[in-house]
Amino acid sequence: MTMRIDGSYGEGGGQILRTTLSLASVLKKEVQIQDIRKGRKVPGLQPQHLTCVDACKEITDAEVEGNKLQSLALRFSPKTIKGGKFIFDVAKIKGSAGSVSLVLQSILLPLLFVEKPSEVVIKGGTHVSWSPAFTYLQQVIFPTIRKMGCEVNGKIAKWGWYPKGGGEVTFLINPLEKFLPLNLLERGKLLKLSGISSVSNLPISIAKRQRDQAYRILKEKKFSSEIELVDAPSLGKGTFFFILAEFENSLAGFSSLGEIKKRAETVAEEACEQFFEFMESNAALEKHLADQLIPYLSLTGDKSSFTVSSVSQHLLTNIWVVKNFLPVRIEVEGKEGEKGKILIDSSEIKNKIRI
């Protein structure tokens, strides 16, 4: 029986597509997605979304209809999941700096359920707006899901910025032996604050200004940090600033991108402000990590829980997608835009679903 998903529900963006493809692949379930990104300025499948579809098609030998640019509807019918070596390029059909991180988001979960390791090369934007930067994957997401038994690593060969893209990242994914639940209600003490200040094809003095401004701001709030300067190899130009906060029980990352006419000091200030807001919340997870974990925690066959600094629409939408696929109980305590607590009980999947 074909499952039907409304692509315009809730947040109404590419997250619905990616989570749907990911879970459909894991469960080998045919899905029909309608009104994909319907409310966006340019609706339908764009290069990054199309790459997600084609990547899932390749790893599952799926039958697909509607996998073309600007398509508003898609039928996806996966057959199996195979590991191995894969190369995906967001700019293959049309020039794009679409996010490599979001392409990985579609295929990572399925590739954990294969019998051999996978090596995936993805080309495109590595540090671009509206998506997790590769640095965030490497330093926050991967270490967090490693606690759940997911062995994933990544290395970057070239950074990709908007609008040229051209970045290149290799991901190594090992088969999952056992999914473990995650309970992160308290983050514990702040153990370390570190970061990077990077530029590509621009004076290193810009990276130094970003770093020095962050040092000043953080010192005013009594925080000490270690920030590394990075002159990143790339086809294009760009700047990036990232803060990693390591707590006793969790990790959190905060970043900002430079752009034309945006002062280096402002880039650092934006990331620091995100960190200060998170500190005030006393939550274990920041909002960008929370919605990423929902599909994983919903497949453990156990109970998980966490506190989040802000209940986002992305989080609520991802929960809605997961509930369409799985007999999982997810409770959200807290209103959208406010601190919340998420309780997940996926114990029923042990008896009802064979993965």
C-alpha positions as CSV (number, residue, x, y, z in Angstrom):
1,M,0.0,0.0,0.0
2,T,1.4,3.4,-1.0
3,M,1.8,6.0,1.7
4,R,0.9,9.5,0.9
5,I,2.7,12.5,2.4
6,D,1.7,16.1,2.1
7,G,4.9,18.0,1.2
8,S,3.3,21.4,2.2
9,Y,2.5,20.4,5.8
10,G,4.0,22.4,8.7
11,E,7.3,23.9,7.8
12,G,6.7,22.7,4.3
13,G,10.3,22.6,3.1
14,G,12.8,20.1,2.0
15,Q,13.0,18.5,5.4
16,I,9.7,16.6,4.7
17,L,11.2,15.2,1.5
18,R,14.5,14.1,3.1
19,T,12.9,12.4,6.1
20,T,10.3,10.7,4.0
21,L,13.0,9.4,1.6
22,S,15.1,8.3,4.5
23,L,12.4,6.4,6.4
24,A,10.9,5.0,3.2
25,S,14.3,3.6,2.3
26,V,14.9,2.0,5.7
27,L,11.4,0.5,5.8
28,K,11.3,-0.4,2.1
29,K,7.9,1.3,1.8
30,E,6.5,3.0,-1.3
31,V,5.6,6.7,-0.8
32,Q,3.9,9.4,-2.9
33,I,4.8,12.9,-1.9
34,Q,2.5,15.7,-3.2
35,D,3.0,19.5,-3.1
36,I,6.7,19.4,-2.5
37,R,7.9,22.8,-1.2
38,K,4.7,24.3,-2.5
39,G,4.9,27.5,-0.5
40,R,8.5,28.3,-1.3
41,K,9.5,31.2,-3.6
42,V,10.7,28.6,-6.1
43,P,8.6,25.5,-5.4
44,G,9.3,21.9,-6.2
45,L,12.5,19.9,-6.5
46,Q,15.7,22.0,-6.8
47,P,19.1,20.6,-7.5
48,Q,19.9,19.7,-3.9
49,H,16.5,18.0,-3.4
50,L,16.8,16.1,-6.7
51,T,20.2,14.9,-5.7
52,C,18.6,13.5,-2.5
53,V,16.1,11.6,-4.5
54,D,18.6,10.3,-7.0
55,A,21.0,9.3,-4.1
56,C,18.2,7.3,-2.4
57,K,17.3,5.8,-5.7
58,E,20.8,4.5,-6.2
59,I,21.3,3.0,-2.8
60,T,17.9,1.3,-2.8
61,D,17.4,0.4,-6.5
62,A,14.1,2.3,-6.2
63,E,11.5,2.8,-8.9
64,V,10.9,6.6,-9.1
65,E,8.6,8.9,-10.9
66,G,8.7,12.7,-10.8
67,N,12.5,13.0,-10.2
68,K,13.1,16.1,-12.3
69,L,13.7,19.8,-11.5
70,Q,10.7,21.7,-10.1
71,S,8.6,18.6,-9.8
72,L,5.9,19.0,-7.2
73,A,5.1,15.3,-6.9
74,L,7.2,12.2,-6.5
75,R,6.6,8.5,-6.2
76,F,9.4,6.6,-4.6
77,S,9.4,2.7,-4.3
78,P,12.6,1.3,-2.8
79,K,13.5,-2.4,-3.2
80,T,16.5,-3.0,-1.0
81,I,19.4,-1.1,0.6
82,K,23.0,-1.6,-0.6
83,G,26.2,-0.3,0.8
84,G,29.5,0.4,-1.1
85,K,31.1,3.4,-2.8
86,F,29.0,6.2,-4.1
87,I,29.6,9.7,-5.6
88,F,26.9,12.3,-5.8
89,D,27.2,15.8,-7.2
90,V,24.6,18.5,-6.5
91,A,25.6,20.4,-9.6
92,K,25.4,17.4,-11.9
93,I,22.2,18.5,-13.7
94,K,22.3,22.3,-13.0
95,G,25.0,24.5,-11.4
96,S,24.3,24.8,-7.7
97,A,25.9,25.2,-4.3
98,G,23.2,23.0,-2.7
99,S,24.1,21.5,0.6
100,V,26.1,18.3,0.8
101,S,24.9,17.9,4.4
102,L,21.3,17.8,3.4
103,V,22.0,15.1,0.8
104,L,23.7,13.0,3.5
105,Q,20.7,13.5,5.7
106,S,18.6,11.5,3.2
107,I,21.0,8.5,2.9
108,L,22.8,8.3,6.2
109,L,20.1,6.4,8.1
110,P,19.5,3.8,5.4
111,L,23.2,3.1,5.0
112,L,23.5,2.2,8.6
113,F,21.2,-0.8,7.9
114,V,23.5,-2.6,5.4
115,E,26.0,-5.4,5.9
116,K,29.1,-3.6,4.8
117,P,30.7,-0.2,5.2
118,S,29.9,2.6,2.8
119,E,32.1,5.4,1.4
120,V,30.1,8.3,0.1
121,V,31.6,11.3,-1.8
122,I,29.3,14.3,-2.1
123,K,30.1,17.4,-4.0
124,G,28.4,20.8,-3.6
125,G,28.0,23.4,-0.9
126,T,29.7,22.5,2.4
127,H,29.2,25.8,4.3
128,V,26.0,27.5,2.9
129,S,22.9,29.1,4.3
130,W,19.8,27.2,5.5
131,S,21.7,24.0,6.2
132,P,24.0,22.4,8.7
133,A,27.6,23.2,7.8
134,F,30.0,20.3,7.4
135,T,31.8,21.5,10.5
136,Y,28.6,21.1,12.4
137,L,28.1,17.5,11.2
138,Q,31.7,16.6,12.1
139,Q,31.8,18.2,15.5
140,V,28.2,18.0,16.8
141,I,25.9,15.6,14.9
142,F,28.3,12.7,14.3
143,P,29.6,12.6,17.9
144,T,26.0,12.7,19.2
145,I,24.7,9.8,17.1
146,R,27.9,7.9,17.9
147,K,26.4,7.6,21.4
148,M,23.5,5.8,19.8
149,G,25.8,3.2,18.0
150,C,26.1,5.0,14.7
151,E,29.7,5.1,13.5
152,V,30.0,7.9,10.9
153,N,33.0,10.0,10.0
154,G,33.7,12.7,7.5
155,K,36.6,14.5,5.9
156,I,36.6,17.5,3.7
157,A,38.8,18.0,0.6
158,K,37.4,21.3,-0.6
159,W,35.1,23.8,0.9
160,G,32.0,24.9,-1.1
161,W,30.5,28.3,-0.7
162,Y,27.5,30.0,-2.3
163,P,27.3,30.6,-5.3
164,K,30.1,28.5,-6.8
165,G,29.8,25.4,-4.6
166,G,32.3,22.8,-5.8
167,G,33.1,21.5,-2.3
168,E,33.9,17.9,-1.8
169,V,33.4,15.7,1.3
170,T,33.9,12.0,1.9
171,F,31.7,10.2,4.5
172,L,32.6,6.8,5.9
173,I,29.6,4.9,7.3
174,N,29.8,1.6,9.2
175,P,26.9,-0.8,9.6
176,L,24.9,-0.4,12.7
177,E,25.3,-3.2,15.3
178,K,22.7,-2.0,17.8
179,F,20.6,1.2,18.1
180,L,20.9,2.7,21.6
181,P,18.4,5.2,23.1
182,L,19.5,8.7,24.2
183,N,18.4,10.5,27.3
184,L,19.7,14.0,27.6
185,L,17.6,16.0,30.0
186,E,20.5,17.9,31.5
187,R,23.6,19.1,29.7
188,G,25.8,19.3,32.8
189,K,28.8,21.7,33.2
190,L,30.4,23.5,30.3
191,L,33.8,21.7,29.9
192,K,35.3,23.4,26.9
193,L,34.6,26.2,24.4
194,S,36.4,26.0,21.1
195,G,35.9,27.0,17.5
196,I,37.3,27.9,14.1
197,S,37.5,31.1,12.1
198,S,37.9,30.3,8.4
199,V,38.3,32.1,5.1
200,S,38.7,30.9,1.5
201,N,40.5,33.0,-1.1
202,L,40.3,36.1,1.1
203,P,42.9,37.7,3.4
204,I,43.6,35.7,6.6
205,S,43.2,39.0,8.4
206,I,39.4,38.6,8.1
207,A,39.5,35.3,10.0
208,K,41.7,37.0,12.6
209,R,39.1,39.8,13.0
210,Q,36.4,37.3,13.5
211,R,38.4,35.4,16.1
212,D,39.5,38.5,18.0
213,Q,36.0,39.9,18.2
214,A,34.7,36.6,19.5
215,Y,37.5,36.6,22.1
216,R,36.4,40.1,23.2
217,I,32.7,39.2,23.5
218,L,33.2,35.9,25.2
219,K,35.7,37.4,27.7
220,E,33.1,40.0,28.7
221,K,30.8,37.2,29.7
222,K,33.6,35.4,31.5
223,F,34.1,32.6,28.9
224,S,37.5,31.5,27.7
225,S,37.9,29.8,24.4
226,E,40.4,28.4,21.9
227,I,39.6,29.4,18.3
228,E,41.7,28.0,15.3
229,L,42.3,30.0,12.2
230,V,41.7,28.1,9.0
231,D,42.6,29.0,5.4
232,A,40.3,26.7,3.6
233,P,40.9,25.3,0.1
234,S,38.0,26.2,-2.2
235,L,36.9,27.2,-5.7
236,G,35.1,30.2,-4.3
237,K,35.3,32.9,-1.7
238,G,33.8,32.8,1.8
239,T,34.1,33.2,5.5
240,F,32.8,31.1,8.4
241,F,32.8,31.3,12.1
242,F,31.9,28.4,14.4
243,I,31.8,27.8,18.2
244,L,31.7,24.3,19.7
245,A,30.4,24.1,23.3
246,E,31.3,20.8,25.0
247,F,29.2,20.0,28.1
248,E,29.3,17.0,30.5
249,N,26.4,15.3,28.7
250,S,26.0,17.0,25.3
251,L,27.5,19.1,22.5
252,A,26.2,22.3,20.9
253,G,27.4,24.2,17.9
254,F,26.8,27.8,16.7
255,S,27.9,29.4,13.5
256,S,27.6,32.3,11.1
257,L,28.6,32.9,7.5
258,G,30.2,36.0,6.0
259,E,28.7,37.8,3.0
260,I,29.4,40.9,0.9
261,K,29.3,44.1,3.0
262,K,28.9,42.1,6.3
263,R,31.7,43.0,8.7
264,A,33.9,40.2,10.0
265,E,33.1,41.4,13.6
266,T,29.4,40.9,12.9
267,V,29.9,37.3,11.8
268,A,31.6,36.5,15.1
269,E,28.9,38.4,17.1
270,E,26.1,36.4,15.5
271,A,27.6,33.0,16.5
272,C,28.3,34.3,20.0
273,E,24.8,35.6,20.5
274,Q,23.4,32.1,19.5
275,F,25.7,30.6,22.2
276,F,24.6,33.0,24.9
277,E,20.9,32.4,24.1
278,F,21.5,28.7,24.4
279,M,23.3,29.1,27.7
280,E,20.3,31.0,29.1
281,S,17.9,28.1,28.2
282,N,19.7,25.5,30.3
283,A,18.5,22.9,27.8
284,A,20.6,19.9,26.8
285,L,20.2,20.3,23.0
286,E,20.0,23.3,20.7
287,K,17.1,23.4,18.2
288,H,19.1,22.5,15.1
289,L,20.3,19.2,16.6
290,A,17.0,18.2,18.1
291,D,15.0,17.8,14.8
292,Q,18.0,15.9,13.3
293,L,17.7,13.2,16.0
294,I,14.0,12.4,15.8
295,P,14.2,9.7,13.0
296,Y,17.1,8.0,14.8
297,L,15.5,8.0,18.2
298,S,12.2,6.7,16.7
299,L,14.0,3.5,15.5
300,T,15.7,2.4,18.7
301,G,12.8,0.3,20.0
302,D,13.3,2.0,23.3
303,K,12.5,5.1,25.3
304,S,14.5,8.4,24.7
305,S,14.1,11.9,26.0
306,F,15.8,15.3,25.7
307,T,15.3,19.0,26.5
308,V,15.7,21.5,23.7
309,S,16.4,25.2,23.9
310,S,13.5,26.0,21.5
311,V,10.7,23.9,20.0
312,S,11.1,24.7,16.3
313,Q,8.6,24.2,13.4
314,H,11.3,22.0,11.8
315,L,11.2,19.7,14.9
316,L,7.4,19.5,14.9
317,T,7.2,18.8,11.2
318,N,9.8,16.1,11.5
319,I,7.8,14.5,14.3
320,W,4.7,14.5,12.1
321,V,6.6,12.8,9.2
322,V,8.0,10.1,11.6
323,K,4.5,9.4,13.0
324,N,3.3,8.7,9.5
325,F,5.8,5.9,9.2
326,L,6.2,4.4,12.6
327,P,4.0,3.3,15.6
328,V,5.9,5.6,17.9
329,R,4.7,7.8,20.7
330,I,6.3,11.3,20.8
331,E,5.2,13.8,23.4
332,V,6.2,17.5,23.1
333,E,6.2,19.5,26.3
334,G,6.5,23.3,25.6
335,K,5.2,25.7,22.9
336,E,6.8,26.5,19.6
337,G,9.6,29.0,20.0
338,E,10.0,28.2,23.7
339,K,12.2,25.7,25.7
340,G,10.7,22.2,25.5
341,K,11.0,18.6,26.5
342,I,10.6,15.7,24.1
343,L,9.7,12.2,25.1
344,I,9.9,9.3,22.6
345,D,8.7,5.8,23.1
346,S,9.5,3.5,20.1
347,S,9.2,0.2,21.9
348,E,6.3,-0.9,19.7
349,I,8.4,-1.2,16.6
350,K,10.2,-4.2,18.0
351,N,7.1,-6.3,17.4
352,K,5.5,-4.5,14.5
353,I,8.4,-3.6,12.2
354,R,11.2,-5.7,10.8
355,I,14.2,-3.5,9.8
